[in-house]
């Protein structure tokens, strides 16, 4: 069994192109981790790290804790990558939403080279969002006692406050733009989706902390009584395994639409007919709804809380607390946004009209469905139904571990990493990367990661 798993990885390094892509991806991800550790000039990063070492659970179940998780610890390190990749994701969401409702942008998407221009607009918007988010983070580091509970020192170690502000905003913006560029380089020259891999490597970097918290739950230090007796521990481990199995199953699940091709003649050549199938993935959007929802909900609470502190208006502070992580309103909004972005991603990426036209062009048809408009409506109806199942699954897996963690006092580092958003993103991105690696193996007549290459979708 072990040899069956190891052999495909060894085969990956027998293909020069795939070997270079894997090595390139690993080197770029290593640079991303370095960006999460280099401190911003003018800040005493060691003081903040010492504070979190002394209070490891200080940011648990909070907005800052979740943000720190997605930046791979860059926030608590006062690093140049403290903004993470989230501004770019937020900009991408905004541009895609505008593309769906603004006629000029919708027309641009359909033109040749239009998507490249849309991506460029997203980059410009990313710079603006980085300047805004960087300003908020810069002001937050000026007043660390209001943000980090129990912190008694000062983070700024320079005298010129305005030089610190301008420098920090520019450095944070540059850090995010660097991560964005590195992610695009992985997508083009490496293996897998670069942006998703950057988020995943940040989450995986927190694995030792999550493992330590899990061990402490079952084997507490001397003198501390644990609420997790042996049966509860076994139930929790089984639940974690079930979640991982469910994520893999739904991520790989698909509905096969039968397609029949009629015999046709092109010039003097006659192409024989045949039958095939069109795979419609249940979770077509993958982990993107989770990432989008996290990116959108990460900042409103921070903005409202800051507005309440600056303007001394309690109404803003109450709204900020209501939509903070760990509150019922946050869970409700989180679930709604996952459902919305699941359908939004399908609406923007799955073009049933083009698929219907392509089938008609090449003499293909779905048995029992007329070509043309009827085929388009059939695909739209089928995709809407299976998307609902995938969206509900994503919502349950993302939200329920958080709620169970609050009810049973499970540390958020455990509930988030082993049973919720983090595991969804990690498993989804790893499966997508493995599919791309397997496509290279199968093209060169190597076996895939499972016997007979079953990862290519034949489930």
N, C-alpha and C positions, 0 to 999 in steps of 0.2 A: 504493500500500500504506500509506504513511504517512498519507495523507488518510483512508483507511478506518479507521485507528486513532484519529485525532484527532477525527473527526466525532462519534462517540458521546459523547466527553467534552464536546465543545461542546454537544451536545444536552442533556446533564445539567443545564447551567446555563440552559436554556430553560424548564425545568419549575420553577416557584417552590418547590414543596414539596421536591423533590429537591435543589435548589440550597441551600435553607436547611439541610437535613439534612447536606449535605456540608460547608458552611461551619461549622456547629455542631460536627461531628466533628473537623474540623481544628483548631478553636480549643481544644477540650477536650484533644486530643492534645498541643497545644503547652503547655498547662498541666501535663500529665503530665511533659513533658520539663523544665519549670521545677522541678517537685517533685524531680526527680533531680539537680538542681544546687544547691539551697539547702542549705547545711550546717547540721547540728545545732548549736545554741548550746553553747558550752563545749568545742568540739573544733577542733583545728587542721587543718582539711581541706586547706589548702595544703601542709602538710608531707607528708601521705600522697599527694597528687597528684604532688608533686615526686618522691617515691620511685618511683612507678609510671612517671613519665616517664623516669626514669633507668634503670629496669628494666622495660621494656615486656612482657617475656615471663615476669615473675615468677609470675604466677598461671595460666600456661598449663597445661592438662591437670590442673587441680586443682578441688576442690569450690568454692573461693572464686572461681576464674575463671569457672566455669559460673554460679554465683549472680550474679556481677557482670554477666555477659552478660544474664541475664533481668531484671535491675533496670535495664538501660540505663546502667550505669556509676555508679549511685547509691551502691553500696557503697564504691568507691574515692574517691568524693567526700564520704564521711561525710554523705550527704544525708538529709533528713527522709523520703525515700522509699526508704531503704536496705533495708527489709524487702520492698519490692516488693508484688506482688499475690499472691504464692505462699501466704501464710497463708489468704487467702480461698478459693483453689482447694483447698487442703488441707481446709479446713472443709467445702467443698461436697462433696468426695469422702467425708468421714466421714459427713455427713448422708445422702447418697445410699446409702451402704453400710448404714447403720442403717435407712433406709426399706425396704430390701429384706429385712431379717431381723427387724425389730421389728414385731409385728402392729399395734400402735396407730399407728405411723407409716405403715405400708403402707395402713391404712384411711384415714388422714388425707389421703394423696396422692390417693386416689380421690374424696374429697369436694369439693364446690364451695368454692373458696377455699382448699383444703388446700395447694396448691403454694405459695401466697403465705406461708402460715405456715411451711412447710418452709424457704423462702428466709430468712425472719426468724430461724429457729433457726440457720441457717448464719451469719448476721451476728453473732449472739451468740457463737457458737463462734469466729468470726474474731477477736473482741476478746480472748478467752482465749488463743488461739494467739499473737496479736500480743504480749500481755504476756509470754508465755513466750519466744518468739523474740527479742523486744526485750531481755529480760533477758540472754540469752546474748550478743547482739551488743554490749550495753553493757559487759559484763564483758570481751568480746574487745577492745574499743577501749581498755580500761584496761591491757591487756597486749599491745600491738601487736607487741612483739618476738617473742612466741611464735606469732603468727599470720602476720605478714608477714615473710618471710625477708629479712634484710639491713637491716631498718628499725631505726635506732638512736635515734631521738628519742622524744618523748612526744606523745600526741595531746590529752590533757586539759589545758586551760588555765585551769581554775577551781580554787579552793582547797577548797571544800566538796564532798567526794566523794559524800556521800549526796544532796545537792541535784542533782549531776550525774546520778546514777543514776536518781532519780525523774523528773527532767525529761526525760532521754533516752528512757526507756521510754515515757513519755506521748507524747513527740513522734513517736517511731517508730510507735507504735500509731495515732496520729492520721493520720500520713502514709499508712499502709496503708488506713485507713478512708476517707480522702479519695479515694485511687485507686479503691477499690471503688465509692464513690458516683459518681465520674466515669464509670467503666465502665458502670454501670447507666444513667446518663443518656445515654450514647452509644447503648446498646441501645434505649432508649425513644424518644429524640428525634433520634438521629443515623442513621447508616447502618452496618450491620455489627454484629458481636458486640463489645461494648465491652471486655470483659475480654481477649479474644483480641487485639484491636487494641492495647491497652496493652502487652501482652507483645511484639507484633510491632514496635511503634515503638521499644521498648527494644532489640530485636535489630538493627533496621535502623540505629539510631544508631551501631552498632559497625562499619558497612560501611566507612568510611574506614580503620579500623585493619586490617580483614581485607584490603582491597585493597592496602594498603601492604605487608602481610606477603606477599601473593601476588606483588607486584612484586619484593620483595627475594629471593624464592625463585628467580626467573628472572634477575634482574639484581642480583646482590649488590654491596655497596659495594666499592670498590677495595681489594685486598689480602685479600679473603675469597673462598674457593673454594666454588662452589655444587655440590651433588650433583645438581641438576636441569639436565641438558643439554637441548638443544632437543627431541629426540624425547619425552623424559619430560614436558616442558612441554606439548607438543601433546596427549599422551595424557591429562594431567591436565585440561586445558581441555575435551577431548571428553568425559571422564568427568563433569565438572561439568554440561555441557549435557545429557548423557544422564540424569543424576539429575533435573534440572529437568523434562525432558520426561516422564520416568516418573512423577514426582509429579503433574504436570498430568493425565496420562492416567488414572492409577488414581483420582485424586480425582474425575474426571468420569465414570468408568466406571460403568455400571449394567446390571442385568439387567431386561429388560422382561417382566413377567408379563402375558399377554393376559387381558383381562376382557371378558366379553360381558354386555350388559344386555338383558333380555327386555322386550317391550312390556307396559306396565301402564297401568291406568286409575285415576285419583284423582278421585273425584267425576265430573264431566262431561268432564274433560280426559283425553285419551289421550296418553301419552308413548311415543314411538316407541323401539324398541330400537336398539342400536348396539354397536359394539366399541371398546374402548380398551385401554390397557395401564397397569400399575402399575409405576413405576420403583423398583427396589430397588438402592440405591447399594452398590457393592463396598466402598468405604471409608465406611461409614455414620457412623462416629464422628468422621470428619475428623481434626483434629489433637489432639482432646481426650485420647486415650490417651497421646500424647507429653507433653502438658502435665501430666497427672495423674502419670505415672511420674516426671517430673523433679521435681515438687513433693514427692512422697513420698520420693524418694531424696536430696533435697537436704540434709536435716537429720540423719538417723541417724548418718552418719559424724561430723559435727561434735559431736553429743551424746556419742557414745562416746569420741571423742578428749578432750573436755573432762572427762568422768567419769574417764578414765584419768589425766589430769594432776592433777585435784583429789584423787582417792582414792589415787593412786600405784599403781593396780592395772594391771599390764601387759596383762592379759587384755582389758580394755576398749580399750586403745590398739591392740592387735592387730586387734580386730574393726573399729575405726574405720578403720584403714589398709586392711584387706581390702576394705571396701565403699566406699572412696574412688574418685573418678573416675580412670580410667586403669588400674584393677586388673581382673583377669579376673572376680572375683566381682561387681564392679559391673556389668560388661557382661552377665553372666548374669542378675542380678536385673533389670536394665533391660529386657532382652529379655522375660523372663517377665511383668513388669508391663505392658508394652505389649500383649502377647497377652491378659492378663487384663482390662485395662481396655477393650480393643476389644470383647470379648464382654460385659463389664459394661455398657458404654454402650448397646449394642444391647438388652440385656435390660431396661434401665430406660426406654429411650426408644421402642423399637419394640414396640407392643402388637398382636400378631397377632390376639388375641381380639376386640379392638375393631374392627379392620379387617374381620375376618370377619363380625361382626355388622352393620357398616355396609353391606357388600356385600349381605348377605341382605336388609337392610331396604329397600334401593333396587333390588332385583331384579337384582343383579349376581352373576355367578359366573365362576369360572375354568374354561374348557373342560376336560372330563375329570376334574374334581374336584368332589365333592359339596359343596353349601353347608354351613355350620356348622362342626362340629368337624374334618371332613376338610380344609376350607379352611385353618383355623387351623394344623393340623399341617403342611400343605403349605408355608405361608408360613414357619413356624418352621424347617422343614428347609432350605428354599431360602436363608433368611437366614443360617443357621448356616454353610452351605457357602461362600457368597460372603464372609462375614465372615472366615472363615479365610484366604482369599486376601488380603483387605485387611490383616488383622493381620500376616501374614507379610511382606507388602510393607513395611508401616510399620516392622517390626522390622529388616529388612535395611537399609533406607535410614537408619535412626537409628543402628544399631550399627556397620555395616561401615565407614563413613568414620572413625569413632573408631579402630577396629582398624587400618585401613590407615594412618592418621596416625601411630600408634605404630610400626608396622613400617617405614615409609619416612621417618620423622622429619619429617612435614609439620607445620608449626605448627598448634596446635589452633584458633587464630583462623580459619585457612583451612579446615580439615577440618570444623569445627562449622558455620561460616557457609555455605560453598559446597557442602557435600555431605552434611550430616547433619540434626540436629534443627532447626537454625535455618532452613534452607531449607524443610524440611517445614512448619514453623509459618508461615513468611512466605508461601509459595506457597498453602497451604491457606486462610489467612485472607484473602489478597487475592482468591482465586477466590470465596470465600463472599461477600465484600463486593461484588465485581463482579456476582454473580448477583442480589443484592438491588437494585443500581443498575439492572441490566438489566430486572428485573421492573417497575420504575417506567417505564422507557423503552417497554417493549412495551405496557403498559397505555394509553399515550398515543400509540401507533402510530408510535413511533420505532424505527429499527433498533438492534439491540443492539451489543455490542462486536465480535462477529464477524458476517459477512455472513448476513443473514436470521435473526439472533438465535439462532444455534446454541448459544450458551452456556446456553440454558435447559434443556439436557439431552438434546437429540436427537443422540446420538453412536452 
